[in-house]
Amino acid sequence: YFINIFGKVLATARASTERQPKARVDAVLRDLFSTAFRETSVSLLQKDRLTFAVLLAQAAPLLMDKTVIDLLIDEKLVVQDISSSPDMKLRAITAASGLSALRPAMSKISDADMHRFCTEEEAEACTPGFDDEENVNDQALKRLLLVKLVRVDRLVPATERFITTVFGAGFLDFNEDLGRIVTETTSNAPIALCASPGFDASYKVDQLVERTKTTCANVAMGSNESIASADAALARAAANGTWVLIKNVHLAPDWLQNLVKRIDSVKPHIDFRLFLSMETSDKIPPSLLRASRVLMYEQPAGIRANMRDSLSSLPERVLTQPVEKARVHFLLSYMHAVVQERLRYAPRLGWKKLWEFNDADYDCCAFILQWWIDNAGKGRSNVAPRSIPWEMLRVLVAEMYGGKVDDVGDMAELEALAAKTLTAKAFEDDFNLIGEVAGDSTVGMPLPVGTIKADFLQWVNRLPEREPPTYLGLPGNAEKLLLVAHAEGMLKNMKRVMEVLDESEHVMAEVAV
């Protein structure tokens, strides 16, 4: 894996037209860390990628006072969000002024600049001080430390700015290309598509198969006969040089134990590829993950992406007459998106526990809507909205999602959400679904007047890429709480990894002696 990264970087360096030795070395270094980040990040959760980027900055042989990074992860330094707790301002500024790394700059910051920093929404864009620093990396790093001590709610975006300063614009921006990964992976290395519970990433393989016109066998694990089917499909594909996709392998951990050895023993064709889709689980053998090219997938972030995904998955045949059916499915897709998006704030807000709401809940509820509306329509092309059994639909949908909920308060939230979304009012002109969920008519926009899926998808595409928390029926400052939690988790993870690396260095030093 790492040898391949080095190979890519050196190949790029050989093709470069740069002839200045120092410039060539700098280019190789930046390309090395950029490639390492890009290749490794596809195996990480979104929230862990920024942590990994900071660890790379700490390891990079770039001019930077790295003792400041030690201060950044020091748990003894109390973090504050002055924008939410202005009474803690003096304490936070005193703590920052007491650090030798920040003291010279803190004494030069005007009251006006500090006030703006403490109150501005995007505080990372107006972090005061440190303009005298000759090294831009040190300047960005010390500003990051100040953000931690005074505006921890903006630590995540401030960290992104720090990484951009150190490694350049675009370092954190990349698109996973499954086609490229398949091309670069050898035939005896499985491609593991890991996903958070409730999200099935196997459709990525289906899309690639359709684009490349490749032959690919599909096997779903979970039944007694599935193991025999998987073994047979694997043997045929390995001999013929085709692909095989085995889904839900986390349901067959025993079958996975010796999978890599079995692949090696059959000496697969050079064009053979094995895809394994799975939920993240500690039952997956570590030896398999080490031998595989691991790709991590998560539920699409944001209401817009979630609704686009759920609506696009609905076949046109289920949206036939009565025509009112399409709007009801649209209402369900909004409720589904809200239910899942609120999990981002759990357990602090949204839900009290991390309930495993997933696409299977949506599919079952879609079937329920289909049956009851067809029954109400009795074969007609239209059905009066008031004739749809809304109360029955609300109860069944809430019970379907609530089957895994054992908290009375969260169950009440589900029932209230179903009542706000699954309603005959949605067929009235200027009905504001977002405002209903938010409890504020000034939030959101009216529903479209159309009756086909394309009309509703057009409305979905007008939503913001990342909606404000009010769209989910949460307080407006909920995003701030989420950013604080993300920042605290990032600092803890950085500290944990650095402690492990330090221990490894000590062990290696003792072995060398």
C-alpha positions as CSV (number, residue, x, y, z in Angstrom):
1,Y,0.0,0.0,0.0
2,F,2.6,2.5,1.1
3,I,5.1,1.3,-1.6
4,N,2.4,2.1,-4.2
5,I,2.0,5.6,-2.8
6,F,5.8,6.1,-3.0
7,G,5.7,4.8,-6.6
8,K,3.0,7.2,-7.6
9,V,4.8,10.2,-6.1
10,L,8.2,9.3,-7.7
11,A,6.6,8.8,-11.0
12,T,5.0,12.3,-10.8
13,A,8.4,13.7,-9.8
14,R,10.2,12.1,-12.8
15,A,7.6,13.6,-15.1
16,S,8.0,17.1,-13.6
17,T,9.7,19.8,-15.6
18,E,11.0,21.5,-12.4
19,R,14.8,21.5,-12.3
20,Q,15.6,23.5,-9.1
21,P,16.7,20.9,-6.5
22,K,14.9,22.6,-3.5
23,A,11.7,23.1,-5.5
24,R,11.7,19.5,-6.6
25,V,12.2,18.3,-3.0
26,D,9.4,20.5,-1.8
27,A,7.1,19.3,-4.6
28,V,7.9,15.7,-3.8
29,L,7.2,16.2,-0.1
30,R,3.8,17.9,-0.6
31,D,2.8,15.3,-3.2
32,L,3.8,12.5,-0.8
33,F,1.6,13.8,2.0
34,S,-1.2,14.8,-0.4
35,T,-1.3,11.3,-2.0
36,A,-1.1,9.6,1.4
37,F,-4.0,11.6,2.7
38,R,-6.1,11.0,-0.5
39,E,-5.4,7.3,-0.6
40,T,-6.0,6.8,3.2
41,S,-9.0,9.1,3.7
42,V,-11.3,6.9,1.6
43,S,-11.0,4.3,4.4
44,L,-11.9,6.8,7.1
45,L,-15.1,8.3,8.4
46,Q,-15.7,12.0,7.4
47,K,-15.2,13.2,11.0
48,D,-11.8,11.4,11.2
49,R,-10.3,12.8,8.0
50,L,-9.4,16.1,9.5
51,T,-7.8,14.4,12.5
52,F,-5.6,12.4,10.1
53,A,-4.7,15.6,8.2
54,V,-3.4,17.3,11.4
55,L,-1.4,14.1,12.2
56,L,0.2,14.4,8.8
57,A,1.0,18.0,9.4
58,Q,2.7,17.0,12.7
59,A,4.7,14.4,10.9
60,A,5.7,16.5,7.9
61,P,9.3,17.8,7.8
62,L,8.0,21.4,7.3
63,L,9.2,24.5,9.2
64,M,6.8,24.8,12.1
65,D,6.8,25.1,15.9
66,K,5.4,21.7,16.6
67,T,5.4,22.2,20.4
68,V,2.2,24.2,19.7
69,I,0.5,21.0,18.5
70,D,1.3,19.5,21.9
71,L,-0.5,22.5,23.5
72,L,-3.4,21.9,21.1
73,I,-4.0,18.4,22.4
74,D,-3.2,19.2,26.1
75,E,-6.3,18.4,28.1
76,K,-5.2,20.6,30.9
77,L,-5.9,23.7,28.8
78,V,-9.6,24.4,29.3
79,V,-11.5,25.1,26.1
80,Q,-14.1,27.8,25.9
81,D,-16.8,29.1,23.6
82,I,-17.0,32.7,24.5
83,S,-19.8,33.4,22.0
84,S,-22.1,31.2,24.1
85,S,-20.6,32.0,27.5
86,P,-19.5,35.6,27.4
87,D,-19.0,35.6,31.2
88,M,-16.0,33.3,30.6
89,K,-14.2,35.8,28.3
90,L,-11.8,37.2,30.9
91,R,-10.8,33.7,32.1
92,A,-10.2,32.4,28.5
93,I,-8.1,35.5,27.5
94,T,-6.1,35.2,30.7
95,A,-5.4,31.5,30.0
96,A,-4.3,32.3,26.4
97,S,-2.1,35.2,27.6
98,G,-0.4,32.9,30.1
99,L,1.0,30.6,27.3
100,S,4.5,31.6,26.1
101,A,3.6,30.7,22.5
102,L,0.7,33.2,22.5
103,R,1.8,35.9,25.1
104,P,3.7,38.3,22.7
105,A,0.8,38.5,20.3
106,M,-2.0,38.6,22.9
107,S,-0.5,41.8,24.4
108,K,-0.9,43.5,21.0
109,I,-4.5,42.6,20.2
110,S,-6.9,45.5,20.5
111,D,-10.1,45.3,22.5
112,A,-12.1,45.9,19.3
113,D,-10.4,43.0,17.5
114,M,-10.8,40.7,20.4
115,H,-14.5,41.6,20.7
116,R,-15.1,40.9,17.1
117,F,-13.3,37.5,17.4
118,C,-15.5,36.6,20.4
119,T,-18.8,37.5,18.7
120,E,-18.3,36.9,15.0
121,E,-20.1,33.8,13.6
122,E,-17.1,32.7,11.5
123,A,-14.5,33.6,14.1
124,E,-11.7,31.7,12.3
125,A,-11.8,34.3,9.5
126,C,-11.0,37.1,11.8
127,T,-8.7,35.5,14.4
128,P,-6.5,38.5,15.6
129,G,-2.8,38.7,16.2
130,F,0.3,36.8,15.0
131,D,0.8,39.0,11.9
132,D,4.4,39.4,13.0
133,E,5.1,35.7,12.5
134,E,7.5,35.2,9.6
135,N,6.5,31.6,9.2
136,V,2.9,31.3,7.9
137,N,2.6,27.8,9.3
138,D,3.4,29.1,12.8
139,Q,1.0,31.9,12.3
140,A,-1.8,29.5,11.4
141,L,-1.0,27.1,14.1
142,K,-1.0,29.7,16.9
143,R,-4.2,31.1,15.6
144,L,-5.6,27.6,15.8
145,L,-4.5,27.3,19.4
146,L,-6.2,30.6,20.2
147,V,-9.4,29.4,18.6
148,K,-9.3,26.3,20.8
149,L,-9.0,28.4,24.0
150,V,-11.5,31.1,23.2
151,R,-13.9,29.9,20.3
152,V,-13.8,26.1,20.4
153,D,-17.1,26.1,18.4
154,R,-15.0,27.2,15.4
155,L,-12.1,24.8,15.9
156,V,-13.1,22.5,13.1
157,P,-13.3,25.1,10.3
158,A,-10.2,26.8,11.8
159,T,-8.4,23.4,11.5
160,E,-9.4,23.2,7.9
161,R,-7.8,26.7,7.3
162,F,-4.6,25.5,9.1
163,I,-4.3,22.4,6.9
164,T,-4.9,24.5,3.8
165,T,-2.1,26.9,4.9
166,V,0.3,24.0,5.5
167,F,-0.4,21.8,2.5
168,G,-2.1,24.1,0.1
169,A,-5.6,24.7,-1.3
170,G,-7.5,21.6,-2.4
171,F,-5.7,19.3,0.0
172,L,-8.9,18.3,1.8
173,D,-10.9,18.2,-1.4
174,F,-11.0,14.9,-3.3
175,N,-13.5,12.6,-4.9
176,E,-13.4,8.8,-4.4
177,D,-13.0,7.1,-7.8
178,L,-14.0,3.4,-7.5
179,G,-13.1,2.8,-11.1
180,R,-9.5,4.0,-10.5
181,I,-9.3,1.9,-7.3
182,V,-10.5,-1.2,-9.1
183,T,-7.8,-0.7,-11.8
184,E,-5.0,-0.2,-9.2
185,T,-6.0,-3.1,-7.0
186,T,-4.6,-6.6,-7.7
187,S,-6.8,-9.6,-8.2
188,N,-6.0,-11.3,-4.9
189,A,-6.9,-8.2,-2.8
190,P,-10.6,-7.9,-2.0
191,I,-12.3,-4.5,-2.1
192,A,-14.2,-4.0,1.1
193,L,-17.0,-1.6,1.0
194,C,-17.7,-0.7,4.6
195,A,-20.7,1.3,5.5
196,S,-22.4,2.7,8.6
197,P,-25.4,0.7,9.8
198,G,-28.4,1.2,7.5
199,F,-26.4,2.3,4.5
200,D,-25.8,-0.1,1.6
201,A,-22.8,0.9,-0.5
202,S,-23.2,-2.0,-3.0
203,Y,-25.0,0.3,-5.5
204,K,-21.6,1.9,-6.2
205,V,-20.4,-1.4,-7.7
206,D,-23.7,-1.8,-9.6
207,Q,-23.1,1.7,-11.1
208,L,-19.5,0.8,-12.1
209,V,-20.6,-2.5,-13.6
210,E,-23.2,-0.7,-15.7
211,R,-20.6,1.9,-16.9
212,T,-17.9,-0.6,-17.7
213,K,-20.2,-3.3,-19.1
214,T,-18.3,-5.8,-16.9
215,T,-19.7,-9.2,-15.9
216,C,-20.4,-9.3,-12.2
217,A,-22.2,-12.0,-10.1
218,N,-24.2,-10.9,-7.0
219,V,-24.6,-13.0,-3.9
220,A,-26.3,-11.8,-0.7
221,M,-25.2,-13.4,2.5
222,G,-27.6,-14.2,5.4
223,S,-29.2,-17.6,4.5
224,N,-28.0,-21.2,4.8
225,E,-27.5,-21.6,1.0
226,S,-25.8,-18.2,0.6
227,I,-22.4,-19.6,1.6
228,A,-22.4,-22.3,-1.0
229,S,-23.6,-19.8,-3.6
230,A,-20.8,-17.4,-2.6
231,D,-18.1,-20.1,-2.9
232,A,-19.4,-21.2,-6.3
233,A,-19.6,-17.6,-7.6
234,L,-16.1,-16.8,-6.3
235,A,-14.6,-19.9,-7.9
236,R,-16.2,-19.2,-11.3
237,A,-15.2,-15.5,-11.3
238,A,-11.6,-16.2,-10.3
239,A,-11.2,-18.7,-13.1
240,N,-12.9,-16.6,-15.8
241,G,-11.5,-13.2,-14.8
242,T,-14.9,-11.6,-14.0
243,W,-16.1,-9.8,-10.9
244,V,-18.2,-10.9,-8.0
245,L,-20.1,-8.8,-5.4
246,I,-20.9,-10.5,-2.1
247,K,-23.2,-8.4,0.0
248,N,-23.7,-8.2,3.8
249,V,-20.7,-10.3,4.6
250,H,-20.8,-9.1,8.2
251,L,-23.7,-11.7,8.5
252,A,-21.2,-14.5,7.8
253,P,-18.0,-13.8,9.9
254,D,-17.0,-17.5,10.0
255,W,-17.0,-17.6,6.2
256,L,-14.6,-14.6,6.1
257,Q,-12.0,-16.2,8.4
258,N,-9.9,-17.9,5.7
259,L,-11.2,-16.0,2.6
260,V,-7.8,-14.4,1.7
261,K,-6.1,-17.8,1.8
262,R,-8.8,-19.3,-0.4
263,I,-8.4,-16.5,-3.0
264,D,-4.6,-17.1,-3.1
265,S,-5.0,-20.8,-3.4
266,V,-7.2,-20.6,-6.6
267,K,-4.6,-18.3,-8.2
268,P,-7.2,-15.9,-9.6
269,H,-7.2,-14.5,-13.1
270,I,-5.6,-11.0,-13.4
271,D,-8.9,-9.4,-14.2
272,F,-10.8,-11.0,-11.3
273,R,-12.1,-8.6,-8.6
274,L,-13.9,-9.4,-5.4
275,F,-16.2,-6.8,-3.8
276,L,-17.4,-7.3,-0.2
277,S,-20.1,-5.0,1.1
278,M,-20.5,-4.9,4.9
279,E,-21.6,-2.9,7.8
280,T,-18.8,-1.8,10.2
281,S,-18.6,-4.6,12.8
282,D,-15.9,-5.9,15.2
283,K,-16.8,-9.4,13.8
284,I,-14.9,-8.7,10.6
285,P,-11.5,-10.5,10.8
286,P,-8.7,-7.9,11.1
287,S,-6.6,-10.1,8.8
288,L,-9.2,-9.7,6.0
289,L,-9.2,-5.9,6.5
290,R,-5.4,-5.7,6.3
291,A,-5.4,-7.7,3.1
292,S,-8.2,-5.7,1.5
293,R,-8.6,-2.2,-0.1
294,V,-11.0,-0.7,2.4
295,L,-13.4,2.0,1.4
296,M,-15.7,3.7,3.9
297,Y,-19.2,4.9,3.0
298,E,-21.7,6.9,5.1
299,Q,-25.2,8.0,4.8
300,P,-25.5,11.1,2.5
301,A,-25.1,14.2,4.7
302,G,-28.0,16.7,4.6
303,I,-31.7,16.6,3.9
304,R,-31.1,17.4,0.2
305,A,-28.7,14.5,-0.4
306,N,-30.9,12.1,1.7
307,M,-34.1,13.0,-0.1
308,R,-32.5,12.8,-3.5
309,D,-31.2,9.3,-2.7
310,S,-34.6,8.0,-1.4
311,L,-36.7,9.5,-4.1
312,S,-34.4,8.4,-6.9
313,S,-34.6,4.8,-5.6
314,L,-38.4,4.8,-6.0
315,P,-39.3,3.0,-9.3
316,E,-41.7,4.8,-11.5
317,R,-44.2,1.9,-11.3
318,V,-45.0,2.6,-7.7
319,L,-45.8,6.2,-8.5
320,T,-48.6,5.4,-10.9
321,Q,-52.3,6.1,-10.4
322,P,-53.7,7.5,-8.2
323,V,-51.4,10.5,-8.9
324,E,-51.6,11.7,-5.3
325,K,-49.3,8.8,-4.4
326,A,-46.2,10.6,-5.6
327,R,-46.8,13.5,-3.1
328,V,-47.3,11.1,-0.2
329,H,-44.1,9.3,-1.0
330,F,-42.4,12.7,-1.1
331,L,-43.7,13.6,2.4
332,L,-42.3,10.2,3.7
333,S,-38.9,10.9,2.1
334,Y,-38.8,14.3,4.0
335,M,-39.7,12.6,7.3
336,H,-37.1,9.9,6.6
337,A,-34.4,12.5,6.0
338,V,-35.3,14.4,9.1
339,V,-35.3,11.2,11.2
340,Q,-31.8,10.3,10.0
341,E,-30.3,13.8,10.0
342,R,-31.3,14.2,13.7
343,L,-29.0,11.3,14.5
344,R,-26.0,13.7,13.7
345,Y,-26.9,15.6,16.9
346,A,-27.7,12.6,19.1
347,P,-27.5,11.9,22.0
348,R,-27.2,15.6,23.0
349,L,-30.0,16.7,20.8
350,G,-32.3,15.2,18.2
351,W,-32.6,11.8,19.7
352,K,-31.6,10.5,23.1
353,K,-29.9,7.5,21.7
354,L,-28.2,6.6,18.4
355,W,-31.2,4.6,17.0
356,E,-30.4,2.5,13.9
357,F,-32.9,4.1,11.6
358,N,-32.1,2.9,8.1
359,D,-33.3,2.6,4.5
360,A,-35.1,-0.6,5.3
361,D,-37.5,1.5,7.5
362,Y,-38.2,3.8,4.6
363,D,-38.7,0.9,2.1
364,C,-41.2,-0.8,4.5
365,C,-43.1,2.5,5.1
366,A,-43.1,3.1,1.3
367,F,-44.8,-0.3,0.9
368,I,-47.4,0.6,3.6
369,L,-48.2,3.9,1.8
370,Q,-48.5,2.1,-1.5
371,W,-51.0,-0.5,-0.2
372,W,-53.2,1.9,1.7
373,I,-53.4,4.6,-1.0
374,D,-54.1,1.9,-3.7
375,N,-56.8,0.6,-1.5
376,A,-58.3,4.1,-1.0
377,G,-58.1,4.8,-4.8
378,K,-59.8,1.6,-5.9
379,G,-58.2,1.8,-9.3
380,R,-59.2,5.4,-9.9
381,S,-56.7,7.9,-11.4
382,N,-57.3,10.3,-8.5
383,V,-58.2,10.1,-4.9
384,A,-59.4,13.0,-2.7
385,P,-56.6,13.8,-0.2
386,R,-59.1,13.7,2.7
387,S,-60.0,10.1,1.7
388,I,-56.5,8.9,2.4
389,P,-56.4,7.2,5.8
390,W,-53.8,9.6,7.3
391,E,-54.3,8.6,10.9
392,M,-53.6,4.9,10.0
393,L,-50.5,5.9,7.9
394,R,-49.1,8.1,10.7
395,V,-49.5,5.3,13.3
396,L,-48.0,2.6,11.1
397,V,-45.1,4.8,9.9
398,A,-44.3,5.9,13.5
399,E,-44.5,2.3,14.7
400,M,-42.3,1.1,11.9
401,Y,-39.5,3.5,12.8
402,G,-40.2,3.2,16.5
403,G,-39.8,-0.6,16.5
404,K,-36.3,-0.1,17.7
405,V,-37.0,2.9,20.1
406,D,-37.3,2.1,23.8
407,D,-37.5,5.8,25.0
408,V,-40.9,7.3,25.6
409,G,-39.7,10.8,24.8
410,D,-38.1,9.8,21.4
411,M,-41.2,7.8,20.5
412,A,-43.3,10.9,21.2
413,E,-41.0,12.9,18.9
414,L,-41.5,10.3,16.1
415,E,-45.2,10.4,16.4
416,A,-45.2,14.2,16.4
417,L,-42.9,14.2,13.3
418,A,-45.3,11.8,11.5
419,A,-48.2,14.1,12.4
420,K,-46.5,17.2,11.0
421,T,-45.4,15.5,7.7
422,L,-48.1,13.0,6.8
423,T,-51.1,15.3,6.5
424,A,-53.8,16.2,4.0
425,K,-52.7,19.9,4.4
426,A,-49.7,19.0,2.2
427,F,-52.1,19.1,-0.8
428,E,-53.1,22.7,-0.1
429,D,-51.5,25.6,-1.9
430,D,-48.4,27.2,-0.3
431,F,-48.1,24.4,2.4
432,N,-44.7,24.9,4.0
433,L,-43.6,21.4,5.1
434,I,-40.2,22.7,6.4
435,G,-42.0,25.4,8.5
436,E,-44.3,22.8,10.0
437,V,-41.4,20.6,11.2
438,A,-39.5,23.7,12.4
439,G,-42.5,25.2,14.2
440,D,-41.8,28.5,12.4
441,S,-43.6,29.5,9.2
442,T,-40.8,31.9,8.3
443,V,-38.5,28.9,7.8
444,G,-38.4,27.0,4.5
445,M,-40.4,27.3,1.3
446,P,-43.8,26.1,0.0
447,L,-44.1,22.6,-1.6
448,P,-44.3,22.3,-5.4
449,V,-47.7,22.1,-7.0
450,G,-46.7,19.2,-9.4
451,T,-47.8,15.6,-9.2
452,I,-44.7,13.7,-10.7
453,K,-41.4,12.7,-9.2
454,A,-39.5,15.2,-11.3
455,D,-41.4,18.1,-9.8
456,F,-40.5,17.0,-6.3
457,L,-36.8,16.4,-7.2
458,Q,-36.6,19.9,-8.5
459,W,-37.9,21.2,-5.2
460,V,-35.3,19.0,-3.4
461,N,-32.5,20.4,-5.5
462,R,-33.4,23.9,-4.3
463,L,-32.7,23.0,-0.7
464,P,-29.3,24.1,0.8
465,E,-26.5,21.6,0.7
466,R,-26.3,21.6,4.5
467,E,-29.6,22.7,6.0
468,P,-29.8,24.8,9.2
469,P,-30.9,22.8,12.3
470,T,-34.3,24.5,12.3
471,Y,-35.2,22.3,9.3
472,L,-35.0,19.3,11.6
473,G,-37.1,20.9,14.3
474,L,-34.0,21.6,16.4
475,P,-32.8,24.9,18.0
476,G,-30.9,27.3,15.8
477,N,-27.7,26.9,17.8
478,A,-27.7,23.1,17.5
479,E,-25.0,23.2,14.8
480,K,-22.8,25.1,17.2
481,L,-23.2,22.2,19.8
482,L,-22.4,19.7,17.0
483,L,-19.2,21.6,16.1
484,V,-18.1,21.7,19.7
485,A,-18.6,18.0,20.1
486,H,-16.7,17.4,16.8
487,A,-13.9,19.6,18.0
488,E,-13.6,17.8,21.4
489,G,-13.7,14.4,19.7
490,M,-11.0,15.5,17.2
491,L,-8.6,16.7,20.0
492,K,-9.1,13.4,22.0
493,N,-8.5,11.3,18.9
494,M,-5.3,13.2,18.1
495,K,-4.0,12.8,21.6
496,R,-4.8,9.1,21.6
497,V,-3.0,8.5,18.3
498,M,0.0,10.5,19.3
499,E,0.3,8.6,22.6
500,V,0.3,5.3,20.6
501,L,2.9,6.6,18.2
502,D,5.1,7.7,21.1
503,E,4.8,4.3,22.8
504,S,5.8,2.6,19.5
505,E,8.9,4.8,19.2
506,H,9.9,4.0,22.8
507,V,9.5,0.2,22.1
508,M,11.5,0.5,18.8
509,A,14.2,2.4,20.6
510,E,14.5,-0.2,23.3
511,V,14.7,-3.0,20.7
512,A,17.4,-1.2,18.9
513,V,19.5,-0.9,22.1
